[in-house]
Amino acid sequence: MSMGKSPIKKVYIGDRVYSEIKRMLIERSILPGDRIDKSELCRQLRVSLTPVNEAVKRLVGEDLIEKRGNSGFFAREYTPQYLIDFYEARAAMESMALRRCIENLDDDELFGLIDFGERLKEVHTKGDAVEYLRVDREFHRSILMKSGNRMFIRFIKTFNMLTTSLNMGVMRSPDETIVEHLEIIDAMRRREAALAQKLMMEHHMRSRKSLSEHLTKGDLKFDLLFTDSSNSVTD
């Protein structure tokens, strides 16, 4: 019986260490560009090197930590170009995920996504920007999750971190994005997969273009992307 308990304890410690280091990255106790001091993490978390190594490996896989040759591991620095590239990847991935949902989900499952339209309209009418942003993010996350594609689902890990620790909604107002969301959802309702895919791609690429323009003009400080506060704009 004792042999059965040991692996469970090991998994628990590994997950706890992973969660703690990830929290440090998100809350910026470890700043972007900081070197990951494994010995110091062992001391702070009161664990051996093994779970720290495992956690760092997982976080490299989530693109939160990067290995720089022989220099060691560092907290990922999210440069403007990185975020712009992220939008391109997100546009391609999520538009394809949406097409898969429309083609593969039954009516009840698809309605679960379509229902986001009513929720978005309700919170937008109320002028509740914080709740609109939350529902917006949940809608996009649900599309990736319900696509059934393991790579898309894995992408959620990075997507969730970025939308939690970065203010991903710094470009466009709900007045603009609500129209696009409802057009996408209308195409979903009619099961027009190709149209919905096209509209989703355009939705994200508009945000990418807007972000790029703001950064080029210098009227958007990149440090503002590293906030956890909600405001009245969406992606």
Secondary structure by P-SEA (a helix, b strand, c coil): ccccaaaaaaaaaaaaaaaaaaaaaaaccccccccccaaaaaaaacccaaaaaaaaaaaaaacccccccccccccccccaaaaaaaaaaaaaaaaaaaaaaaacccaaaaaaaaaaaaaaaaaaaacaaaaaaaaaaaaaaaaaaacccaaaaaaaaaaaaaaaaccccccccccaaaaaaaaaaaaaaacaaaaaaaaaaaaaaaaaaaaaaaaaacccccccccccccccccc
